[in-house]
Amino acid sequence: MGTVDPKPPPRAGLGLLGVGAAACAACCAAPILGFLAATGIASVLGAVTFGAIGLVAVLAVAAVLLQRRRRKAQRCEPAATGPVVLEAPRRTHRQRLGSDG
């Protein structure tokens, strides 16, 4: 009869380890990729939402400033073109020099 080698060859366990690693990758890849995809989608949605809110805020401020500018321009326009007659103010009572009232 032959002798039994008490030590297995050094590469004998690597096949089992490789099969275990492949099984782990196959099992865990889908949840990891799903988490990364959800994170990416949430980031995109957050950027789009933040951008839309920012755009609405900028448009609202621009509309207010434009209305103010239009109102100010309307107030500054002269009512009539040509000479304007000014009258001197008239006193209703005389005031004595040196008196308080």
N, CA, C and O of each residue as an XYZ file, in Angstrom:
404
protein
N       0.796     -1.152      0.000
C       0.000      0.000      0.000
C       0.855      1.236      0.000
O       2.027      1.226      0.375
N       0.186      2.360     -0.459
C       0.946      3.596     -0.583
C       0.875      4.422      0.687
O       0.049      4.179      1.567
N       1.736      5.373      0.758
C       1.755      6.255      1.930
C       0.833      7.445      1.685
O       0.724      7.926      0.558
N       0.186      7.906      2.710
C      -0.727      9.047      2.627
C       0.037     10.290      3.058
O       0.660     10.321      4.120
N      -0.023     11.288      2.235
C       0.681     12.539      2.532
C      -0.142     13.328      3.552
O      -1.287     13.667      3.253
N       0.371     13.629      4.717
C      -0.417     14.324      5.726
C      -0.708     15.784      5.374
O      -1.667     16.357      5.891
N       0.089     16.387      4.515
C      -0.122     17.801      4.147
C      -0.684     17.878      2.734
O      -0.131     17.282      1.811
N      -1.792     18.617      2.561
C      -2.268     18.796      1.190
C      -1.389     19.810      0.477
O      -0.690     20.581      1.134
N      -1.406     19.827     -0.821
C      -0.584     20.805     -1.542
C      -1.021     22.237     -1.185
O      -2.189     22.451     -0.862
N      -0.110     23.219     -1.236
C      -0.442     24.568     -0.788
C      -1.561     25.222     -1.603
O      -2.246     26.092     -1.065
N      -1.780     24.865     -2.833
C      -2.810     25.493     -3.668
C      -4.144     24.750     -3.640
O      -5.049     25.106     -4.394
N      -4.286     23.786     -2.839
C      -5.505     22.983     -2.824
C      -6.689     23.791     -2.274
O      -7.809     23.596     -2.746
N      -6.492     24.691     -1.296
C      -7.576     25.460     -0.712
C      -7.940     26.696     -1.520
O      -8.977     27.307     -1.266
N      -7.116     27.076     -2.484
C      -7.396     28.271     -3.262
C      -8.615     28.115     -4.155
O      -9.305     29.098     -4.425
N      -8.894     26.917     -4.616
C     -10.079     26.694     -5.441
C     -11.347     26.947     -4.644
O     -12.282     27.583     -5.132
N     -11.374     26.451     -3.428
C     -12.520     26.662     -2.557
C     -12.664     28.146     -2.205
O     -13.781     28.662     -2.170
N     -11.557     28.832     -1.947
C     -11.574     30.255     -1.652
C     -12.070     31.055     -2.863
O     -12.839     32.003     -2.706
N     -11.640     30.681     -4.047
C     -12.079     31.361     -5.267
C     -13.574     31.196     -5.493
O     -14.250     32.144     -5.893
N     -14.094     30.001     -5.240
C     -15.523     29.752     -5.395
C     -16.297     30.584     -4.377
O     -17.351     31.130     -4.704
N     -15.798     30.689     -3.161
C     -16.454     31.492     -2.124
C     -16.452     32.972     -2.486
O     -17.450     33.660     -2.272
N     -15.360     33.466     -3.026
C     -15.279     34.873     -3.430
C     -16.238     35.153     -4.581
O     -16.897     36.193     -4.599
N     -16.321     34.254     -5.520
C     -17.234     34.440     -6.647
C     -18.687     34.427     -6.160
O     -19.505     35.210     -6.644
N     -19.010     33.560     -5.222
C     -20.372     33.505     -4.680
C     -20.690     34.791     -3.909
O     -21.804     35.307     -3.990
N     -19.739     35.288     -3.186
C     -19.954     36.527     -2.429
C     -20.178     37.696     -3.391
O     -21.075     38.512     -3.182
N     -19.373     37.773     -4.431
C     -19.525     38.855     -5.407
C     -20.877     38.761     -6.113
O     -21.521     39.784     -6.347
N     -21.308     37.565     -6.449
C     -22.591     37.399     -7.127
C     -23.757     37.752     -6.197
O     -24.763     38.301     -6.646
N     -23.627     37.444     -4.932
C     -24.701     37.693     -3.990
C     -24.758     39.173     -3.590
O     -25.847     39.738     -3.490
N     -23.625     39.792     -3.365
C     -23.589     41.161     -2.824
C     -23.534     42.248     -3.894
O     -23.717     43.423     -3.578
N     -23.292     41.896     -5.111
C     -23.137     42.916     -6.152
C     -24.438     43.671     -6.398
O     -24.424     44.893     -6.542
N     -25.543     42.971     -6.448
C     -26.813     43.636     -6.747
C     -27.203     44.651     -5.666
O     -27.579     45.769     -6.020
N     -27.136     44.325     -4.369
C     -27.480     45.351     -3.369
C     -26.510     46.532     -3.370
O     -26.930     47.675     -3.191
N     -25.244     46.274     -3.566
C     -24.263     47.370     -3.595
C     -24.521     48.270     -4.789
O     -24.534     49.493     -4.648
N     -24.726     47.691     -5.953
C     -25.017     48.500     -7.145
C     -26.351     49.231     -6.995
O     -26.485     50.368     -7.447
N     -27.327     48.597     -6.374
C     -28.609     49.252     -6.127
C     -28.456     50.450     -5.204
O     -29.054     51.499     -5.442
N     -27.659     50.301     -4.152
C     -27.409     51.418     -3.238
C     -26.702     52.558     -3.957
O     -27.071     53.720     -3.785
N     -25.695     52.241     -4.758
C     -24.980     53.281     -5.500
C     -25.898     53.973     -6.510
O     -25.814     55.188     -6.694
N     -26.760     53.216     -7.154
C     -27.697     53.816     -8.110
C     -28.692     54.723     -7.395
O     -28.993     55.815     -7.877
N     -29.206     54.278     -6.245
C     -30.152     55.107     -5.494
C     -29.486     56.384     -5.010
O     -30.104     57.448     -5.025
N     -28.239     56.291     -4.582
C     -27.505     57.470     -4.155
C     -27.312     58.431     -5.317
O     -27.455     59.643     -5.158
N     -26.987     57.891     -6.480
C     -26.810     58.742     -7.666
C     -28.106     59.400     -8.091
O     -28.119     60.577     -8.449
N     -29.196     58.648     -8.054
C     -30.504     59.207     -8.430
C     -30.923     60.282     -7.430
O     -31.452     61.323     -7.820
N     -30.686     60.029     -6.136
C     -31.030     61.030     -5.123
C     -30.193     62.293     -5.307
O     -30.691     63.402     -5.109
N     -28.937     62.133     -5.679
C     -28.085     63.301     -5.913
C     -28.585     64.111     -7.102
O     -28.635     65.340     -7.050
N     -28.948     63.427     -8.151
C     -29.461     64.118     -9.341
C     -30.772     64.835     -9.018
O     -30.961     65.987     -9.409
N     -31.670     64.164     -8.312
C     -32.945     64.794     -7.939
C     -32.720     65.999     -7.023
O     -33.398     67.017     -7.157
N     -31.782     65.883     -6.108
C     -31.468     67.007     -5.227
C     -30.907     68.188     -6.005
O     -31.277     69.332     -5.742
N     -30.023     67.927     -6.953
C     -29.451     69.007     -7.759
C     -30.520     69.670     -8.627
O     -30.541     70.893     -8.761
N     -31.391     68.876     -9.205
C     -32.454     69.435    -10.046
C     -33.425     70.257     -9.195
O     -33.829     71.348     -9.597
N     -33.797     69.745     -8.033
C     -34.712     70.469     -7.151
C     -34.085     71.766     -6.668
O     -34.730     72.814     -6.690
N     -32.839     71.705     -6.235
C     -32.141     72.901     -5.766
C     -32.005     73.917     -6.896
O     -32.174     75.115     -6.673
N     -31.704     73.454     -8.090
C     -31.597     74.349     -9.237
C     -32.930     74.992     -9.594
O     -32.983     76.182     -9.907
N     -33.995     74.221     -9.550
C     -35.320     74.771     -9.877
C     -35.755     75.802     -8.840
O     -36.295     76.849     -9.198
N     -35.526     75.518     -7.570
C     -35.885     76.476     -6.520
C     -35.050     77.743     -6.666
O     -35.566     78.849     -6.505
N     -33.779     77.590     -6.964
C     -32.922     78.757     -7.177
C     -33.366     79.585     -8.366
O     -33.343     80.814     -8.313
N     -33.771     78.921     -9.437
C     -34.238     79.637    -10.625
C     -35.520     80.412    -10.327
O     -35.669     81.555    -10.757
N     -36.438     79.798     -9.599
C     -37.681     80.493     -9.235
C     -37.386     81.705     -8.353
O     -37.996     82.760     -8.523
N     -36.461     81.558     -7.420
C     -36.109     82.679     -6.538
C     -35.484     83.825     -7.326
O     -35.816     84.988     -7.097
N     -34.589     83.509     -8.243
C     -33.947     84.547     -9.055
C     -34.977     85.243     -9.946
O     -34.932     86.464    -10.099
N     -35.891     84.492    -10.529
C     -36.919     85.104    -11.372
C     -37.849     86.001    -10.561
O     -38.270     87.052    -11.044
N     -38.172     85.599     -9.341
C     -39.038     86.424     -8.492
C     -38.350     87.736     -8.126
O     -38.971     88.798     -8.179
N     -37.084     87.669     -7.758
C     -36.345     88.889     -7.416
C     -36.203     89.778     -8.645
O     -36.355     90.996     -8.545
N     -35.917     89.192     -9.795
C     -35.791     89.982    -11.027
C     -37.112     90.656    -11.386
O     -37.110     91.795    -11.853
N     -38.231     89.979    -11.177
C     -39.536     90.573    -11.485
C     -39.823     91.754    -10.564
O     -40.341     92.776    -11.014
N     -39.493     91.627     -9.285
C     -39.705     92.729     -8.347
C     -38.840     93.927     -8.729
O     -39.318     95.062     -8.736
N     -37.578     93.681     -9.045
C     -36.689     94.778     -9.428
C     -37.140     95.436    -10.728
O     -37.045     96.656    -10.867
N     -37.623     94.658    -11.666
C     -38.104     95.216    -12.929
C     -39.341     96.087    -12.701
O     -39.461     97.154    -13.303
N     -40.254     95.648    -11.846
C     -41.444     96.447    -11.532
C     -41.047     97.762    -10.869
O     -41.607     98.809    -11.195
N     -40.094     97.722     -9.950
C     -39.640     98.950     -9.290
C     -39.031     99.916    -10.299
O     -39.280    101.121    -10.249
N     -38.242     99.383    -11.201
C     -37.606    100.239    -12.203
C     -38.658    100.887    -13.104
O     -38.551    102.067    -13.440
N     -39.669    100.116    -13.491
C     -40.727    100.670    -14.349
C     -41.514    101.750    -13.616
O     -41.814    102.795    -14.194
N     -41.850    101.512    -12.357
C     -42.601    102.512    -11.587
C     -41.784    103.780    -11.388
O     -42.315    104.887    -11.479
N     -40.497    103.620    -11.117
C     -39.634    104.775    -10.921
C     -39.508    105.563    -12.224
O     -39.501    106.794    -12.194
N     -39.410    104.892    -13.343
C     -39.310    105.567    -14.636
C     -40.600    106.314    -14.957
O     -40.551    107.392    -15.549
N     -41.745    105.769    -14.582
C     -43.016    106.444    -14.833
C     -43.161    107.686    -13.954
O     -43.718    108.686    -14.408
N     -42.686    107.653    -12.732
C     -42.780    108.807    -11.843
C     -41.850    109.939    -12.289
O     -42.151    111.110    -12.058
N     -40.748    109.608    -12.911
C     -39.767    110.625    -13.280
C     -40.109    111.337    -14.587
O     -39.498    112.359    -14.899
N     -41.037    110.844    -15.334
C     -41.381    111.486    -16.598
C     -42.154    112.774    -16.329
O     -43.037    112.790    -15.472
N     -41.839    113.858    -17.048
C     -42.591    115.100    -16.848
C     -44.004    114.961    -17.395
O     -44.237    114.255    -18.375
N     -44.944    115.646    -16.746
C     -46.339    115.558    -17.153
C     -46.587    116.316    -18.453
O     -47.365    115.870    -19.296
N     -45.936    117.444    -18.611
C     -46.147    118.251    -19.817
C     -44.791    118.775    -20.293
O     -43.886    119.012    -19.493
N     -44.674    118.945    -21.566
C     -43.443    119.525    -22.103
C     -43.691    120.997    -22.381
O     -44.720    121.364    -22.947
N     -42.773    121.816    -21.993
C     -42.909    123.252    -22.202
C     -42.699    123.994    -20.904
O     -42.377    123.389    -19.881
N     -42.879    125.301    -20.939
C     -42.631    126.093    -19.728
C     -43.703    125.855    -18.671
O     -44.869    125.608    -18.978
N     -43.275    125.936    -17.437
C     -44.160    125.748    -16.298
C     -44.243    127.076    -15.560
O     -43.209    127.676    -15.267
N     -45.441    127.547    -15.253
C     -45.647    128.818    -14.564
C     -45.616    128.572    -13.068
O     -46.361    127.743    -12.544
N     -44.752    129.298    -12.393
C     -44.646    129.205    -10.943
C     -45.092    130.524    -10.334
O     -44.711    131.592    -10.815
N     -45.874    130.459     -9.309
C     -46.305    131.659     -8.615
C     -45.578    131.761     -7.291
O     -45.270    130.750     -6.660
N     -45.307    132.977     -6.876
C     -44.646    133.189     -5.600
C     -45.638    132.927     -4.477
O     -46.818    133.243     -4.622
N     -45.196    132.365     -3.376
C     -46.112    132.113     -2.264
C     -46.533    133.438     -1.608
O     -45.770    134.404     -1.596
N     -47.736    133.467     -1.073
C     -48.260    134.660     -0.416
C     -48.298    134.423      1.082
O     -48.589    133.326      1.560
N     -47.994    135.484      1.798
C     -48.063    135.391      3.256
C     -49.497    135.653      3.700
O     -50.182    136.518      3.154
N     -49.929    134.912      4.671
C     -51.283    135.117      5.179
C     -51.292    136.061      6.369
O     -52.332    136.659      6.645
N     -50.200    136.225      7.078
C     -50.110    137.174      8.193
C     -48.691    137.715      8.274
O     -47.750    137.094      7.780
N     -48.551    138.813      8.866
C     -47.237    139.421      9.014
C     -46.622    139.009     10.329
O     -47.304    138.834     11.338
N     -45.317    138.861     10.289
C     -44.598    138.512     11.495
C     -43.674    139.659     11.847
O     -42.913    140.138     11.007
N     -43.743    140.090     13.076
C     -42.904    141.193     13.527
C     -41.511    140.679     13.827
O     -41.333    139.541     14.260
N     -40.558    141.505     13.600
C     -39.178    141.146     13.922
C     -39.021    141.093     15.430
O     -39.499    141.974     16.145
N     -38.362    140.074     15.900
C     -38.089    139.945     17.294
C     -39.203    139.280     18.105
O     -39.006    139.010     19.289
N     -40.326    139.017     17.526
C     -41.393    138.384     18.297
C     -41.314    136.876     18.144
O     -40.777    136.373     17.157
N     -41.843    136.165     19.107
C     -41.762    134.689     19.109
C     -42.895    134.046     18.304
O     -42.745    132.886     17.919
N     -43.904    134.648     18.052
C     -44.992    133.951     17.423
C     -45.838    134.791     16.642
O     -46.807    134.314     16.052
